[in-house]
């Protein structure tokens, strides 16, 4: 059960917190893409925090780090393509 908390709920909360702090509405897609682009380092930082906690046996979820990385890499490419697309439209 904690695996899903580590890999789904906490990253979604990190992204929603970033969106709420910046005050972006979901209808403003280019601004939303910019916020998601700015959240990428935070999500990778969270993934490496999970890696450290797994290696030091603070948490008992052996695949959480790998799942986060395997989700983050394609999401980063999609966000990067969207950022390039919206920046070329201006």
N, CA, C and O atoms as a GROMACS GRO file, in nm:
protein
  360
    1UNK      N    1   0.081  -0.119   0.000
    1UNK     CA    2   0.000   0.000   0.000
    1UNK      C    3   0.086   0.127   0.000
    1UNK      O    4   0.055   0.223  -0.069
    2UNK      N    5   0.194   0.126   0.077
    2UNK     CA    6   0.281   0.244   0.082
    2UNK      C    7   0.350   0.268  -0.052
    2UNK      O    8   0.388   0.382  -0.082
    3UNK      N    9   0.367   0.164  -0.132
    3UNK     CA   10   0.427   0.179  -0.264
    3UNK      C   11   0.348   0.281  -0.346
    3UNK      O   12   0.406   0.366  -0.413
    4UNK      N   13   0.216   0.271  -0.342
    4UNK     CA   14   0.131   0.362  -0.418
    4UNK      C   15   0.137   0.504  -0.362
    4UNK      O   16   0.127   0.601  -0.436
    5UNK      N   17   0.152   0.515  -0.233
    5UNK     CA   18   0.166   0.647  -0.172
    5UNK      C   19   0.295   0.711  -0.221
    5UNK      O   20   0.296   0.829  -0.259
    6UNK      N   21   0.405   0.635  -0.221
    6UNK     CA   22   0.535   0.688  -0.263
    6UNK      C   23   0.540   0.721  -0.411
    6UNK      O   24   0.602   0.820  -0.450
    7UNK      N   25   0.474   0.641  -0.495
    7UNK     CA   26   0.489   0.658  -0.639
    7UNK      C   27   0.376   0.736  -0.705
    7UNK      O   28   0.396   0.788  -0.815
    8UNK      N   29   0.261   0.746  -0.643
    8UNK     CA   30   0.150   0.816  -0.707
    8UNK      C   31   0.104   0.939  -0.629
    8UNK      O   32   0.099   1.049  -0.683
    9UNK      N   33   0.070   0.919  -0.504
    9UNK     CA   34   0.004   1.026  -0.428
    9UNK      C   35   0.099   1.141  -0.399
    9UNK      O   36   0.063   1.257  -0.420
   10UNK      N   37   0.219   1.112  -0.350
   10UNK     CA   38   0.313   1.220  -0.315
   10UNK      C   39   0.358   1.299  -0.438
   10UNK      O   40   0.362   1.422  -0.431
   11UNK      N   41   0.394   1.235  -0.552
   11UNK     CA   42   0.428   1.318  -0.670
   11UNK      C   43   0.312   1.403  -0.720
   11UNK      O   44   0.333   1.517  -0.762
   12UNK      N   45   0.190   1.350  -0.714
   12UNK     CA   46   0.075   1.429  -0.755
   12UNK      C   47   0.056   1.548  -0.661
   12UNK      O   48   0.024   1.658  -0.704
   13UNK      N   49   0.075   1.525  -0.532
   13UNK     CA   50   0.065   1.634  -0.435
   13UNK      C   51   0.173   1.739  -0.457
   13UNK      O   52   0.148   1.858  -0.439
   14UNK      N   53   0.292   1.697  -0.495
   14UNK     CA   54   0.401   1.792  -0.524
   14UNK      C   55   0.363   1.880  -0.642
   14UNK      O   56   0.382   2.002  -0.637
   15UNK      N   57   0.310   1.821  -0.747
   15UNK     CA   58   0.269   1.898  -0.866
   15UNK      C   59   0.152   1.990  -0.832
   15UNK      O   60   0.152   2.106  -0.872
   16UNK      N   61   0.053   1.940  -0.760
   16UNK     CA   62  -0.061   2.024  -0.724
   16UNK      C   63  -0.020   2.138  -0.631
   16UNK      O   64  -0.074   2.248  -0.641
   17UNK      N   65   0.075   2.113  -0.543
   17UNK     CA   66   0.125   2.220  -0.456
   17UNK      C   67   0.195   2.328  -0.539
   17UNK      O   68   0.177   2.447  -0.513
   18UNK      N   69   0.274   2.286  -0.637
   18UNK     CA   70   0.340   2.383  -0.726
   18UNK      C   71   0.240   2.464  -0.805
   18UNK      O   72   0.258   2.585  -0.824
   19UNK      N   73   0.134   2.400  -0.852
   19UNK     CA   74   0.031   2.470  -0.928
   19UNK      C   75  -0.043   2.568  -0.838
   19UNK      O   76  -0.071   2.681  -0.877
   20UNK      N   77  -0.075   2.525  -0.717
   20UNK     CA   78  -0.149   2.612  -0.624
   20UNK      C   79  -0.064   2.731  -0.580
   20UNK      O   80  -0.116   2.842  -0.566
   21UNK      N   81   0.064   2.710  -0.557
   21UNK     CA   82   0.150   2.819  -0.514
   21UNK      C   83   0.170   2.924  -0.622
   21UNK      O   84   0.186   3.042  -0.592
   22UNK      N   85   0.170   2.882  -0.747
   22UNK     CA   86   0.185   2.976  -0.858
   22UNK      C   87   0.053   3.039  -0.899
   22UNK      O   88   0.052   3.141  -0.968
   23UNK      N   89  -0.059   2.980  -0.858
   23UNK     CA   90  -0.189   3.037  -0.889
   23UNK      C   91  -0.229   3.023  -1.034
   23UNK      O   92  -0.293   3.113  -1.090
   24UNK      N   93  -0.194   2.913  -1.097
   24UNK     CA   94  -0.225   2.891  -1.237
   24UNK      C   95  -0.358   2.820  -1.248
   24UNK      O   96  -0.385   2.725  -1.174
   25UNK      N   97  -0.442   2.866  -1.339
   25UNK     CA   98  -0.569   2.800  -1.365
   25UNK      C   99  -0.546   2.691  -1.469
   25UNK      O  100  -0.456   2.700  -1.552
   26UNK      N  101  -0.629   2.588  -1.463
   26UNK     CA  102  -0.611   2.475  -1.554
   26UNK      C  103  -0.647   2.510  -1.698
   26UNK      O  104  -0.612   2.436  -1.790
   27UNK      N  105  -0.716   2.622  -1.720
   27UNK     CA  106  -0.750   2.663  -1.855
   27UNK      C  107  -0.633   2.728  -1.926
   27UNK      O  108  -0.633   2.738  -2.049
   28UNK      N  109  -0.535   2.773  -1.852
   28UNK     CA  110  -0.417   2.839  -1.909
   28UNK      C  111  -0.310   2.734  -1.935
   28UNK      O  112  -0.217   2.719  -1.856
   29UNK      N  113  -0.323   2.662  -2.046
   29UNK     CA  114  -0.235   2.548  -2.074
   29UNK      C  115  -0.088   2.588  -2.087
   29UNK      O  116  -0.005   2.519  -2.029
   30UNK      N  117  -0.050   2.695  -2.158
   30UNK     CA  118   0.093   2.729  -2.165
   30UNK      C  119   0.154   2.759  -2.028
   30UNK      O  120   0.268   2.720  -2.002
   31UNK      N  121   0.080   2.827  -1.942
   31UNK     CA  122   0.132   2.854  -1.808
   31UNK      C  123   0.141   2.726  -1.726
   31UNK      O  124   0.234   2.710  -1.646
   32UNK      N  125   0.046   2.636  -1.745
   32UNK     CA  126   0.049   2.508  -1.676
   32UNK      C  127   0.170   2.426  -1.719
   32UNK      O  128   0.234   2.360  -1.637
   33UNK      N  129   0.202   2.430  -1.847
   33UNK     CA  130   0.320   2.358  -1.898
   33UNK      C  131   0.446   2.420  -1.839
   33UNK      O  132   0.540   2.347  -1.805
   34UNK      N  133   0.451   2.552  -1.826
   34UNK     CA  134   0.568   2.616  -1.764
   34UNK      C  135   0.585   2.573  -1.619
   34UNK      O  136   0.697   2.549  -1.574
   35UNK      N  137   0.475   2.564  -1.545
   35UNK     CA  138   0.483   2.520  -1.405
   35UNK      C  139   0.529   2.375  -1.398
   35UNK      O  140   0.612   2.341  -1.314
   36UNK      N  141   0.475   2.290  -1.485
   36UNK     CA  142   0.518   2.150  -1.486
   36UNK      C  143   0.667   2.139  -1.522
   36UNK      O  144   0.738   2.055  -1.468
   37UNK      N  145   0.712   2.224  -1.612
   37UNK     CA  146   0.853   2.225  -1.649
   37UNK      C  147   0.940   2.266  -1.530
   37UNK      O  148   1.049   2.212  -1.510
   38UNK      N  149   0.891   2.360  -1.451
   38UNK     CA  150   0.965   2.403  -1.332
   38UNK      C  151   0.961   2.299  -1.221
   38UNK      O  152   1.048   2.299  -1.134
   39UNK      N  153   0.862   2.210  -1.222
   39UNK     CA  154   0.849   2.109  -1.118
   39UNK      C  155   0.935   1.985  -1.145
   39UNK      O  156   0.950   1.901  -1.056
   40UNK      N  157   0.990   1.972  -1.263
   40UNK     CA  158   1.069   1.853  -1.297
   40UNK      C  159   1.187   1.833  -1.202
   40UNK      O  160   1.205   1.721  -1.155
   41UNK      N  161   1.267   1.936  -1.170
   41UNK     CA  162   1.377   1.911  -1.075
   41UNK      C  163   1.328   1.868  -0.937
   41UNK      O  164   1.394   1.789  -0.870
   42UNK      N  165   1.214   1.920  -0.894
   42UNK     CA  166   1.160   1.881  -0.763
   42UNK      C  167   1.119   1.734  -0.764
   42UNK      O  168   1.139   1.662  -0.666
   43UNK      N  169   1.061   1.689  -0.875
   43UNK     CA  170   1.019   1.550  -0.883
   43UNK      C  171   1.139   1.456  -0.890
   43UNK      O  172   1.137   1.348  -0.830
   44UNK      N  173   1.244   1.495  -0.962
   44UNK     CA  174   1.364   1.412  -0.964
   44UNK      C  175   1.432   1.414  -0.827
   44UNK      O  176   1.487   1.312  -0.783
   45UNK      N  177   1.429   1.528  -0.760
   45UNK     CA  178   1.483   1.534  -0.623
   45UNK      C  179   1.406   1.440  -0.531
   45UNK      O  180   1.467   1.372  -0.448
   46UNK      N  181   1.275   1.436  -0.544
   46UNK     CA  182   1.193   1.345  -0.464
   46UNK      C  183   1.229   1.199  -0.497
   46UNK      O  184   1.238   1.115  -0.407
   47UNK      N  185   1.250   1.170  -0.626
   47UNK     CA  186   1.285   1.034  -0.665
   47UNK      C  187   1.418   0.992  -0.602
   47UNK      O  188   1.431   0.879  -0.555
   48UNK      N  189   1.515   1.082  -0.601
   48UNK     CA  190   1.643   1.045  -0.542
   48UNK      C  191   1.637   1.042  -0.389
   48UNK      O  192   1.716   0.972  -0.326
   49UNK      N  193   1.546   1.117  -0.329
   49UNK     CA  194   1.522   1.103  -0.186
   49UNK      C  195   1.466   0.964  -0.154
   49UNK      O  196   1.506   0.901  -0.057
   50UNK      N  197   1.374   0.918  -0.237
   50UNK     CA  198   1.319   0.782  -0.220
   50UNK      C  199   1.430   0.680  -0.239
   50UNK      O  200   1.435   0.580  -0.167
   51UNK      N  201   1.520   0.703  -0.335
   51UNK     CA  202   1.633   0.612  -0.356
   51UNK      C  203   1.720   0.603  -0.231
   51UNK      O  204   1.757   0.494  -0.188
   52UNK      N  205   1.751   0.719  -0.172
   52UNK     CA  206   1.832   0.722  -0.051
   52UNK      C  207   1.761   0.650   0.064
   52UNK      O  208   1.823   0.572   0.136
   53UNK      N  209   1.632   0.677   0.080
   53UNK     CA  210   1.558   0.613   0.189
   53UNK      C  211   1.546   0.462   0.169
   53UNK      O  212   1.544   0.387   0.266
   54UNK      N  213   1.538   0.417   0.044
   54UNK     CA  214   1.536   0.273   0.017
   54UNK      C  215   1.670   0.209   0.050
   54UNK      O  216   1.675   0.102   0.111
   55UNK      N  217   1.779   0.273   0.011
   55UNK     CA  218   1.912   0.216   0.033
   55UNK      C  219   1.951   0.214   0.179
   55UNK      O  220   2.025   0.126   0.223
   56UNK      N  221   1.903   0.310   0.255
   56UNK     CA  222   1.934   0.315   0.398
   56UNK      C  223   1.832   0.238   0.482
   56UNK      O  224   1.837   0.241   0.605
   57UNK      N  225   1.738   0.170   0.415
   57UNK     CA  226   1.636   0.086   0.478
   57UNK      C  227   1.544   0.165   0.572
   57UNK      O  228   1.499   0.112   0.674
   58UNK      N  229   1.516   0.290   0.538
   58UNK     CA  230   1.417   0.366   0.613
   58UNK      C  231   1.276   0.333   0.566
   58UNK      O  232   1.181   0.337   0.643
   59UNK      N  233   1.264   0.301   0.437
   59UNK     CA  234   1.136   0.257   0.384
   59UNK      C  235   1.156   0.121   0.320
   59UNK      O  236   1.266   0.087   0.275
   60UNK      N  237   1.050   0.043   0.315
   60UNK     CA  238   1.059  -0.094   0.262
   60UNK      C  239   0.978  -0.103   0.134
   60UNK      O  240   0.876  -0.172   0.128
   61UNK      N  241   1.023  -0.033   0.032
   61UNK     CA  242   0.958  -0.036  -0.098
   61UNK      C  243   1.067  -0.040  -0.204
   61UNK      O  244   1.122   0.063  -0.243
   62UNK      N  245   1.099  -0.159  -0.249
   62UNK     CA  246   1.218  -0.177  -0.332
   62UNK      C  247   1.204  -0.120  -0.474
   62UNK      O  248   1.305  -0.089  -0.537
   63UNK      N  249   1.083  -0.106  -0.524
   63UNK     CA  250   1.067  -0.063  -0.662
   63UNK      C  251   1.016   0.080  -0.676
   63UNK      O  252   0.990   0.124  -0.788
   64UNK      N  253   1.001   0.151  -0.568
   64UNK     CA  254   0.944   0.286  -0.576
   64UNK      C  255   1.035   0.380  -0.657
   64UNK      O  256   0.985   0.456  -0.740
   65UNK      N  257   1.165   0.375  -0.635
   65UNK     CA  258   1.257   0.462  -0.708
   65UNK      C  259   1.252   0.433  -0.858
   65UNK      O  260   1.243   0.525  -0.940
   66UNK      N  261   1.258   0.306  -0.893
   66UNK     CA  262   1.258   0.269  -1.035
   66UNK      C  263   1.126   0.306  -1.102
   66UNK      O  264   1.125   0.350  -1.217
   67UNK      N  265   1.017   0.289  -1.031
   67UNK     CA  266   0.888   0.327  -1.087
   67UNK      C  267   0.880   0.477  -1.108
   67UNK      O  268   0.832   0.522  -1.212
   68UNK      N  269   0.928   0.555  -1.012
   68UNK     CA  270   0.928   0.700  -1.028
   68UNK      C  271   1.012   0.743  -1.148
   68UNK      O  272   0.970   0.827  -1.227
   69UNK      N  273   1.130   0.688  -1.160
   69UNK     CA  274   1.218   0.725  -1.272
   69UNK      C  275   1.158   0.683  -1.406
   69UNK      O  276   1.163   0.759  -1.502
   70UNK      N  277   1.100   0.562  -1.412
   70UNK     CA  278   1.041   0.516  -1.538
   70UNK      C  279   0.917   0.595  -1.576
   70UNK      O  280   0.882   0.599  -1.694
   71UNK      N  281   0.849   0.658  -1.480
   71UNK     CA  282   0.739   0.747  -1.511
   71UNK      C  283   0.790   0.887  -1.544
   71UNK      O  284   0.736   0.953  -1.633
   72UNK      N  285   0.892   0.933  -1.474
   72UNK     CA  286   0.939   1.071  -1.491
   72UNK      C  287   1.008   1.095  -1.625
   72UNK      O  288   0.993   1.202  -1.684
   73UNK      N  289   1.082   0.999  -1.673
   73UNK     CA  290   1.156   1.020  -1.799
   73UNK      C  291   1.062   1.047  -1.916
   73UNK      O  292   1.081   1.146  -1.985
   74UNK      N  293   0.959   0.963  -1.941
   74UNK     CA  294   0.868   0.996  -2.051
   74UNK      C  295   0.787   1.124  -2.026
   74UNK      O  296   0.761   1.200  -2.120
   75UNK      N  297   0.747   1.148  -1.902
   75UNK     CA  298   0.673   1.269  -1.870
   75UNK      C  299   0.759   1.392  -1.897
   75UNK      O  300   0.709   1.493  -1.946
   76UNK      N  301   0.887   1.385  -1.866
   76UNK     CA  302   0.978   1.498  -1.892
   76UNK      C  303   0.989   1.526  -2.042
   76UNK      O  304   0.990   1.642  -2.083
   77UNK      N  305   0.997   1.422  -2.122
   77UNK     CA  306   1.004   1.443  -2.267
   77UNK      C  307   0.874   1.504  -2.320
   77UNK      O  308   0.878   1.592  -2.407
   78UNK      N  309   0.760   1.460  -2.268
   78UNK     CA  310   0.633   1.516  -2.311
   78UNK      C  311   0.623   1.663  -2.272
   78UNK      O  312   0.581   1.747  -2.352
   79UNK      N  313   0.661   1.694  -2.149
   79UNK     CA  314   0.657   1.834  -2.103
   79UNK      C  315   0.753   1.919  -2.183
   79UNK      O  316   0.720   2.033  -2.217
   80UNK      N  317   0.870   1.867  -2.214
   80UNK     CA  318   0.968   1.942  -2.293
   80UNK      C  319   0.914   1.970  -2.434
   80UNK      O  320   0.930   2.081  -2.484
   81UNK      N  321   0.853   1.871  -2.496
   81UNK     CA  322   0.796   1.891  -2.630
   81UNK      C  323   0.683   1.994  -2.624
   81UNK      O  324   0.674   2.080  -2.712
   82UNK      N  325   0.597   1.987  -2.523
   82UNK     CA  326   0.491   2.085  -2.509
   82UNK      C  327   0.545   2.226  -2.484
   82UNK      O  328   0.492   2.324  -2.536
   83UNK      N  329   0.650   2.234  -2.404
   83UNK     CA  330   0.711   2.366  -2.378
   83UNK      C  331   0.767   2.425  -2.506
   83UNK      O  332   0.750   2.544  -2.533
   84UNK      N  333   0.835   2.344  -2.585
   84UNK     CA  334   0.889   2.391  -2.713
   84UNK      C  335   0.776   2.432  -2.806
   84UNK      O  336   0.785   2.534  -2.874
   85UNK      N  337   0.670   2.352  -2.810
   85UNK     CA  338   0.556   2.380  -2.896
   85UNK      C  339   0.491   2.514  -2.859
   85UNK      O  340   0.466   2.597  -2.947
   86UNK      N  341   0.466   2.535  -2.731
   86UNK     CA  342   0.400   2.659  -2.689
   86UNK      C  343   0.492   2.780  -2.698
   86UNK      O  344   0.445   2.892  -2.716
   87UNK      N  345   0.623   2.759  -2.685
   87UNK     CA  346   0.714   2.872  -2.700
   87UNK      C  347   0.729   2.914  -2.846
   87UNK      O  348   0.758   3.030  -2.874
   88UNK      N  349   0.710   2.819  -2.938
   88UNK     CA  350   0.719   2.852  -3.081
   88UNK      C  351   0.593   2.921  -3.131
   88UNK      O  352   0.597   2.990  -3.233
   89UNK      N  353   0.482   2.904  -3.061
   89UNK     CA  354   0.356   2.966  -3.101
   89UNK      C  355   0.350   3.114  -3.069
   89UNK      O  356   0.268   3.186  -3.127
   90UNK      N  357   0.434   3.160  -2.978
   90UNK     CA  358   0.429   3.302  -2.936
   90UNK      C  359   0.486   3.393  -3.039
   90UNK      O  360   0.489   3.515  -3.019
   0.00000   0.00000   0.00000
